[in-house]
Amino acid sequence: MNFLKILLIIFFVSFFLTNCVKKEKTSLVVEEDVELQMIRAFREGYEEFEGGDSLFAAKKFNEAELLFPQSSWAPKAALMAAYVYYADDYYFDAEFELNRFIKTYPKNPNLDYAHFLLAMCYYEKIIDEKKDLGPLLQAQEKFNFIIKNYPDSDYALDAEYKLDLIQDYLASKEMYIALHYFKKKKWIASINRYKTVVEQYEKTIYVEEALHRLVELYYTIGLENESQKYASLLGYNYQSSKWYEKSYKIFNKKYKTKLELKKEKKGMLKKFKKLFD
């Protein structure tokens, strides 16, 4: 009996081990097959992208990610899906994919790129900053996030450059509104907008004009001391500027700007030529 028991135990153990090996081999074959499918889908997605069909390419990359989510190829496929949407101006789809990538793969080494591409999606949607500030402010927030969290990355420098451009956009909106108030003769409202440009966007290309407009406005409403204060500020920082010349002329009516002198010289030249006609 003991001998039979030993034989039965040996039989069941060997049967169990044999089945495990078979299952393991079968599982390995299936796993390899799935990974091959995933790589194939990834390759097809890339080929479709190069061929110009971004929508089908994104679908293939999503398929590759779903086939084998534990593979190192999965996050690459997800990021490629986002990129092909971005490359073909499908910014809302790209945003969705990038937000999903950031949430699904929070420790991925390409996370800095995902954040940068998301910022670029917002940035590319800036059509008219005078009417819609939403994308502009979203881009600003995301670029600041990149500089703060990835200061040593390849994208931080580009983010700083984009932030400078965004500052110009924001300043131009203030200038646009200030001019609108100026034309309506709403002097105080216009002054406040120009002061915002001088105080908050002092590094933009609009600060010189904003200073001149303040000189002009304060002079118009009779506050000459304030007007002279901004004229001095303009002269100290931008003496060679055309806007300084315009401001200088407000206090010196007989002063002629370089442009006016140039026009006068041209007029004199025409008169001189007529003498020999």
C-alpha positions as CSV (number, residue, x, y, z in Angstrom):
1,M,0.0,0.0,0.0
2,N,2.8,2.4,0.9
3,F,4.4,1.6,-2.4
4,L,1.2,2.3,-4.3
5,K,0.8,5.6,-2.5
6,I,4.3,6.6,-3.4
7,L,3.6,5.8,-7.0
8,L,0.4,7.8,-7.0
9,I,2.2,10.8,-5.4
10,I,5.0,10.6,-8.0
11,F,2.4,10.3,-10.8
12,F,0.4,13.4,-9.6
13,V,3.5,15.4,-9.0
14,S,4.9,14.6,-12.4
15,F,1.5,15.3,-14.0
16,F,1.2,18.6,-12.3
17,L,4.7,19.7,-13.2
18,T,4.2,18.6,-16.9
19,N,1.0,20.6,-17.1
20,C,2.7,23.7,-15.5
21,V,5.5,23.5,-18.0
22,K,3.1,23.2,-20.9
23,K,1.0,26.1,-19.6
24,E,4.2,28.2,-19.1
25,K,5.3,27.5,-22.7
26,T,1.8,28.2,-24.0
27,S,1.7,31.5,-22.1
28,L,5.1,32.4,-23.3
29,V,4.1,31.8,-26.9
30,V,0.9,33.9,-26.5
31,E,2.9,36.7,-24.8
32,E,5.5,36.7,-27.6
33,D,2.7,36.8,-30.1
34,V,1.0,39.8,-28.4
35,E,4.3,41.7,-28.2
36,L,4.9,41.0,-31.9
37,Q,1.4,42.3,-32.7
38,M,2.1,45.4,-30.6
39,I,5.4,46.1,-32.4
40,R,3.7,45.5,-35.7
41,A,1.0,48.0,-34.8
42,F,3.6,50.5,-33.7
43,R,5.4,50.1,-37.0
44,E,2.2,50.5,-38.9
45,G,1.3,53.6,-37.0
46,Y,4.7,55.2,-37.8
47,E,4.4,54.3,-41.5
48,E,0.9,55.8,-41.6
49,F,2.1,58.9,-39.9
50,E,4.9,59.3,-42.4
51,G,2.4,58.7,-45.1
52,G,0.2,61.6,-43.9
53,D,-2.7,59.8,-42.3
54,S,-2.4,61.0,-38.7
55,L,-5.8,59.9,-37.5
56,F,-5.2,56.2,-38.5
57,A,-1.6,56.5,-37.2
58,A,-2.9,57.6,-33.8
59,K,-5.4,54.7,-33.8
60,K,-2.6,52.2,-34.5
61,F,-0.4,53.7,-31.7
62,N,-3.3,53.4,-29.3
63,E,-3.8,49.8,-30.4
64,A,-0.2,49.1,-29.8
65,E,-0.4,50.5,-26.2
66,L,-3.5,48.4,-25.4
67,L,-2.1,45.1,-26.8
68,F,0.7,45.0,-24.2
69,P,0.3,47.7,-21.5
70,Q,3.2,46.3,-19.4
71,S,5.7,46.7,-22.2
72,S,8.2,49.5,-22.4
73,W,6.7,50.2,-25.9
74,A,3.3,51.1,-24.4
75,P,4.2,54.6,-23.1
76,K,6.2,55.2,-26.3
77,A,3.1,54.4,-28.3
78,A,0.9,56.6,-26.1
79,L,3.3,59.5,-26.6
80,M,3.5,58.9,-30.3
81,A,-0.4,59.0,-30.5
82,A,-0.3,62.4,-28.8
83,Y,2.5,63.7,-31.1
84,V,0.8,62.7,-34.4
85,Y,-2.3,64.5,-33.3
86,Y,-0.3,67.6,-32.4
87,A,1.7,67.5,-35.7
88,D,-1.5,67.5,-37.7
89,D,-3.1,70.4,-35.6
90,Y,-5.6,68.1,-33.7
91,Y,-4.7,70.0,-30.5
92,F,-7.7,68.9,-28.4
93,D,-7.1,65.2,-29.2
94,A,-3.4,65.7,-28.4
95,E,-4.2,67.3,-25.1
96,F,-6.5,64.4,-24.2
97,E,-3.7,61.9,-25.0
98,L,-1.1,63.9,-23.1
99,N,-3.2,64.3,-20.0
100,R,-3.9,60.6,-20.1
101,F,-0.1,59.8,-20.5
102,I,0.8,62.0,-17.6
103,K,-1.8,60.3,-15.4
104,T,-1.0,56.8,-16.5
105,Y,2.8,57.0,-16.6
106,P,3.7,59.4,-13.8
107,K,7.3,58.1,-13.5
108,N,8.1,57.8,-17.2
109,P,11.5,59.4,-18.1
110,N,9.8,61.3,-21.0
111,L,7.4,63.1,-18.7
112,D,9.1,66.4,-19.2
113,Y,8.5,66.1,-22.9
114,A,4.8,65.3,-22.4
115,H,4.4,68.4,-20.3
116,F,6.2,70.5,-22.9
117,L,4.1,69.1,-25.7
118,L,1.0,69.9,-23.7
119,A,2.2,73.5,-23.3
120,M,2.8,73.7,-27.0
121,C,-0.8,72.5,-27.7
122,Y,-2.1,75.4,-25.6
123,Y,0.3,77.8,-27.3
124,E,-0.6,76.8,-30.8
125,K,-4.3,77.5,-30.0
126,I,-3.6,81.2,-29.5
127,I,-5.4,82.7,-32.4
128,D,-6.5,86.1,-31.2
129,E,-5.2,87.1,-27.7
130,K,-7.3,90.2,-27.8
131,K,-10.5,88.1,-27.7
132,D,-9.5,84.8,-26.0
133,L,-7.0,84.6,-23.2
134,G,-7.7,81.0,-22.2
135,P,-5.1,79.1,-24.3
136,L,-2.5,81.8,-23.6
137,L,-2.9,81.6,-19.9
138,Q,-2.9,77.8,-20.0
139,A,0.3,77.9,-22.0
140,Q,1.9,80.4,-19.6
141,E,1.1,78.2,-16.6
142,K,2.4,75.0,-18.2
143,F,5.7,76.7,-19.4
144,N,6.2,78.0,-15.9
145,F,5.6,74.5,-14.6
146,I,8.3,73.1,-16.9
147,I,10.9,75.7,-15.8
148,K,10.1,75.1,-12.1
149,N,10.1,71.3,-12.3
150,Y,12.5,70.5,-15.1
151,P,15.0,73.4,-15.0
152,D,17.8,71.2,-16.4
153,S,15.8,69.7,-19.2
154,D,16.1,70.5,-22.9
155,Y,12.7,72.1,-22.8
156,A,13.3,74.7,-20.1
157,L,15.2,77.1,-22.3
158,D,12.5,76.9,-25.0
159,A,9.8,77.4,-22.3
160,E,11.5,80.7,-21.2
161,Y,11.6,81.9,-24.8
162,K,7.9,81.1,-25.2
163,L,7.1,82.9,-22.0
164,D,8.7,86.1,-23.4
165,L,6.5,85.8,-26.4
166,I,3.4,85.3,-24.2
167,Q,4.3,88.4,-22.3
168,D,4.3,90.3,-25.6
169,Y,0.8,88.8,-26.3
170,L,-0.5,89.9,-23.0
171,A,1.0,93.4,-23.3
172,S,-0.5,93.8,-26.8
173,K,-3.9,93.0,-25.4
174,E,-3.5,95.8,-22.8
175,M,-2.3,98.2,-25.5
176,Y,-5.3,97.3,-27.6
177,I,-7.8,98.0,-24.8
178,A,-5.9,101.2,-23.8
179,L,-6.1,102.5,-27.4
180,H,-9.9,101.7,-27.4
181,Y,-10.4,103.8,-24.3
182,F,-8.1,106.5,-25.7
183,K,-10.3,106.8,-28.8
184,K,-13.4,107.0,-26.6
185,K,-11.7,109.7,-24.6
186,K,-11.9,107.7,-21.4
187,W,-8.6,109.0,-20.2
188,I,-8.3,107.4,-16.8
189,A,-9.3,103.9,-18.1
190,S,-6.7,104.3,-20.8
191,I,-4.0,105.5,-18.4
192,N,-4.6,102.5,-16.1
193,R,-4.1,100.1,-19.0
194,Y,-0.9,101.8,-20.2
195,K,0.4,101.8,-16.6
196,T,-0.2,98.0,-16.5
197,V,2.0,97.6,-19.5
198,V,4.8,99.7,-17.9
199,E,4.6,98.0,-14.5
200,Q,3.9,94.4,-15.5
201,Y,5.3,94.0,-19.0
202,E,8.4,96.2,-18.8
203,K,10.5,93.8,-20.8
204,T,8.1,93.7,-23.8
205,I,8.4,95.6,-27.0
206,Y,5.4,97.8,-26.1
207,V,6.8,99.6,-23.0
208,E,8.3,102.5,-25.0
209,E,5.0,103.3,-26.7
210,A,3.1,102.9,-23.4
211,L,5.4,105.4,-21.7
212,H,4.8,107.9,-24.5
213,R,1.0,107.4,-24.3
214,L,1.2,108.2,-20.6
215,V,3.1,111.4,-21.3
216,E,0.5,112.3,-23.9
217,L,-2.5,111.4,-21.7
218,Y,-1.3,113.2,-18.6
219,Y,-0.5,116.3,-20.6
220,T,-4.0,116.2,-22.2
221,I,-5.8,116.1,-18.8
222,G,-3.6,118.9,-17.5
223,L,-1.3,116.9,-15.1
224,E,2.0,118.2,-16.6
225,N,4.1,117.0,-13.6
226,E,3.0,113.5,-14.1
227,S,3.5,113.9,-17.9
228,Q,7.1,115.1,-17.3
229,K,7.8,112.2,-14.9
230,Y,7.0,109.6,-17.6
231,A,8.8,111.7,-20.3
232,S,11.9,111.6,-18.1
233,L,11.5,107.9,-17.6
234,L,11.2,107.4,-21.3
235,G,14.2,109.6,-22.0
236,Y,16.4,107.9,-19.4
237,N,15.7,104.4,-20.8
238,Y,14.9,105.0,-24.4
239,Q,16.4,108.3,-25.5
240,S,17.1,107.1,-29.1
241,S,13.5,105.8,-29.4
242,K,11.0,107.4,-31.8
243,W,8.6,107.5,-28.9
244,Y,10.9,109.7,-27.0
245,E,11.1,112.2,-29.9
246,K,7.3,112.2,-30.0
247,S,7.1,112.9,-26.2
248,Y,9.8,115.6,-26.4
249,K,7.7,117.4,-29.0
250,I,4.7,117.6,-26.7
251,F,6.7,120.0,-24.5
252,N,8.6,121.6,-27.3
253,K,6.1,122.3,-30.1
254,K,8.7,123.7,-32.5
255,Y,10.9,120.6,-32.2
256,K,11.0,118.5,-35.4
257,T,11.5,114.8,-35.3
258,K,14.0,113.0,-37.5
259,L,11.2,111.8,-39.7
260,E,9.8,115.3,-40.2
261,L,13.3,116.6,-41.0
262,K,13.8,113.8,-43.5
263,K,10.5,114.8,-45.2
264,E,11.5,118.4,-45.2
265,K,14.9,117.5,-46.9
266,K,13.0,115.5,-49.5
267,G,10.7,118.5,-50.1
268,M,13.7,120.8,-50.5
269,L,15.4,118.4,-52.9
270,K,12.3,118.3,-55.1
271,K,12.2,122.1,-55.2
272,F,15.9,122.2,-56.0
273,K,15.4,119.7,-58.9
274,K,12.6,121.8,-60.3
275,L,15.0,124.7,-60.8
276,F,16.7,122.7,-63.5
277,D,13.6,121.3,-65.2
